Amino acid sequence: MLDKIKAYFKEVKIELKKVVFPNREEVIGSTKVVVVTVIIISFFLGLIDLGLTKLISLAF
């Protein structure tokens, strides 16, 4: 059992050496894209919600 745990962590260490982490500029760029996308989708969903609210209030 202990040998399997050691082998697992050895494989994890090997795989982590293959990972390419993004640099600061890439992280900032990706964050900007996410923030802008969230703002656009929030605005769109807000408009849809407002429209449906008006539609429901007219129906009742």
Legacy VTK file of the C-alpha trace (Angstrom):
# vtk DataFile Version 3.0
C-alpha trace
ASCII
DATASET POLYDATA
POINTS 60 float
0.000 0.000 0.000
2.785 2.437 0.901
4.580 1.606 -2.357
1.476 2.573 -4.338
1.272 5.917 -2.549
4.942 6.609 -3.221
4.517 5.668 -6.880
1.473 7.942 -7.156
3.344 10.965 -5.815
6.331 10.185 -8.022
4.034 10.185 -11.063
2.413 13.424 -9.897
5.846 15.057 -9.675
6.714 13.874 -13.186
3.427 15.190 -14.600
3.823 18.569 -12.866
7.136 19.044 -14.659
5.219 18.856 -17.961
2.773 21.619 -17.013
3.286 24.984 -18.661
1.975 27.705 -16.370
0.840 30.999 -17.934
2.863 34.130 -17.403
1.502 37.302 -15.806
0.416 38.924 -19.081
-1.534 35.841 -20.168
-3.343 35.665 -16.823
-4.238 39.369 -16.941
-5.461 39.048 -20.541
-7.592 36.025 -19.732
-9.028 37.759 -16.678
-10.023 40.782 -18.770
-11.783 38.527 -21.269
-13.698 36.780 -18.480
-14.739 40.054 -16.804
-15.947 41.590 -20.085
-17.827 38.412 -21.002
-19.539 38.301 -17.602
-20.568 41.967 -17.897
-22.009 41.451 -21.388
-23.928 38.314 -20.411
-25.200 39.966 -17.212
-26.464 42.964 -19.192
-28.155 40.679 -21.723
-29.827 38.555 -19.038
-30.915 41.701 -17.195
-32.611 42.972 -20.350
-34.320 39.615 -20.881
-35.493 39.608 -17.246
-36.800 43.170 -17.521
-38.634 42.344 -20.739
-40.224 39.215 -19.317
-41.218 41.095 -16.164
-42.992 43.741 -18.249
-44.658 41.037 -20.351
-45.915 39.175 -17.276
-47.191 42.397 -15.667
-49.153 43.204 -18.831
-50.691 39.722 -18.849
-51.991 40.006 -15.279
LINES 1 61
60 0 1 2 3 4 5 6 7 8 9 10 11 12 13 14 15 16 17 18 19 20 21 22 23 24 25 26 27 28 29 30 31 32 33 34 35 36 37 38 39 40 41 42 43 44 45 46 47 48 49 50 51 52 53 54 55 56 57 58 59
